[in-house]
Amino acid sequence: MKKTLFITLFLLTSMVGFSQSYLGWITKQVNFREGPSTENSIIKSLKPGTQIFIVSTIAENNYVNIIDIETNKEGYIHKSYIKLGDIVEKNESGIFTPSGKSTTYKPEIEIYNNTDITLTLKLNSQLFTFNPHEKQTISLSPGTYSYRASAPGVIPNIGTENMESNMNYSWQFYIVTERR
C-alpha cells in the first residue's frame, strides 16, 4: 500500500514538475480570465489568432494557464479555444551569471532591465516586476528555482537555476530580435 501511494505521489509530482510550455494561439473569440472558471473575473476578450504562451497544458477545470504575449498578462483560457504551436524549450544554460562570493548566506541577484518595457520575473511562485532601465538586487533562499522572464511582446524565457548560498549573481534583461 505504501509503495503504491509513493509511486502515485511521485508520478503526480513529476507531471507537475516537468510540464511542458508551448507557444499557441486563440481559435475563437474567448474571455481571458483571472482564474480557471467562469466565476473568475474577465481580464479581457481575446480575438482569434492572438498569440499566447501556454504555461502548461495541464488543465484545471478545463482551463489552461497562459500568458497573452502582446500584453504579458497571465490568466486562464478554456482549453477548447487553444491551438498548440511550437514547444518552448527550457534555457539549459540559465540566465543568472555567478559574480563572486557573498558576505551573506542568502544568494543575491543583481538584475538590470536594459529595455524600454516592464520586465516580469517569476521565481517559483515569487513574482518580481522591473520598470524600464531599473536595477534591483533581490535576496533568495538557497535552492533550485524554476524561472520565467517575460515582457510585453516578448516570448518568455523559461528554465531552472540552482542558487547557491554565499554567492552573488547578476543578470541583464535585453531583447534580441530575429528576422525569419
N, C-alpha and C positions, 0 to 999 in steps of 0.2 A: 504494500500500500504506500509506504513512504517513498519507495523507488518510483512508482507511477506518479505520485504527486510531484516529486523532484523533477522528473522528465517533463511533465506538463508545464510546470513553472519555468523551466529552462527554455522550452520552446516558445512560450508566450513572451518571455523576456527577450529572446533572440529576435523574434519577429519585430518587436518594437524597436530594439536597438539597431537592427540592420534594415530598417525600412528604406526604400529607395525613393529618391526625389526625381521628378520629371519636369520638363517643360510641357506645356499644353496650351489649349485654347478652349474658349467657351463655344458651344454649338448652337445655343439658342438664348435669347434674352432671359436673364435669370437674376434673382435677388442675391446679392453678396451679403452674407450675414456675419454678425459678430460671434455667433456660436453655432453649434451643429443641430439646429432645429428651426422650425418656422416660428417658434416662440421667441427667438433671439432677434434683436434689432437689426434692421437692414442698414448696411453701410452705404450701399448704392446699388443701382441696377447695372449689370454688365451686359454689353452687347455681344452678339455672335462675332467670333473672330478675335475677341480680347485675348491677348497673350497672358498666360499665367505660369507661375512656378508652383508645382504641386509638391508640398512639403512631404507628404507621404500618401500612398494610395490606400492605406488602411483607413477605412471609413468609420465614422462614429455616427450612429443613427442615419446611415446612408449619406452623410455629409463628409466631404473631403476638405482638409485644411490646405489652403492655398494662399499665395501672395499675388495680388494684382501687380504685375511688373511695372505698369505705367505709373502707378501711384505709390508703390511699395507698402500698401495696406495689406494686413494679414486678416483672414477671415475664413468663412466656410461657404461652399457651394454644393448643392445636391449632386451626387456622383453621376446622375444620368445626363447632366449638361456639360460634361468634361470630355474632351478628346485628348488622349495621351500623345505626346510627341517624343522627343529625344530624352534619353536618360541624362540627368545631370550628375556627372562624375564627382566624387569627393576629391578635394585637393589633397593629394597624398603627402605633399611636402609641407603643408600647413601654411599659415600666414604670419605667425609671430617669430621674430628672429631673436635668439638669445643675445643680450647686450652686456653681459657681465654678472658678477656676483652681487647680491643684495645684502644690506645690513639687517634686513628684516626677514623673518621666517616665511611670510607670505610672499608669493611671487607678485611682482608688479609689472604692469604692461603700460608703456607709453604709446598712446595711439594718436596719430595725426590724420585728420580728414583733409587730404590735399585736393579737394574738389569744391565746386560751387553748389553742391547739393547736400542734403542731410543724409548722413550715414546711420544705419541701424545695425547694431551688432548684438546677436543673441548668443550667449554662452550658457549652454544647458538651458535653464529656464530664466536666467537673468537677462534683462533687456537694457541695452545702453544706446543712447542717442547722441550723435556728434553733429553739431552745426557745421556749416561750411568753414573750412580752414581752422577748425578748433583742434586744440591739442589737449588731451586729458590723460591722466595716469590713473589706472584702476588697480586695485589690490584684490587678489583672489585667494582662496584656499588652495593648497597644492592638490593636484589631481588631474584627471583626464576630463576634458571639456569638448562637447560637440559644439561647433560654432556655425553661425550663418551670418554673413555680412551682406547687407542689401541696401539699395538706394533706388529712388525713382528712376525708371527707365533702364535699370541695370539687372542682368541675370545674377541672382545671388551666388555667392561663393560659399561652399559648404565643406566641412571636413572635421577632423578631430585633432586636438592639441593636448599634449601632456605638459602641464605646467609644474615645474619642479620648485621645491622650497628653496629659499635663499638665492633666487635668480631674478634678474631683470630681463624684460623682453621689450621689443619695440615693433611697431607696425605702422606703415604709411598706406592709407587707402587712396588709391587713384584709379582712374578709369582708362582701360585700354579699349580702343575701338578697332574692329577688324572689318575689312571690306570682303564681301563674299563674291 
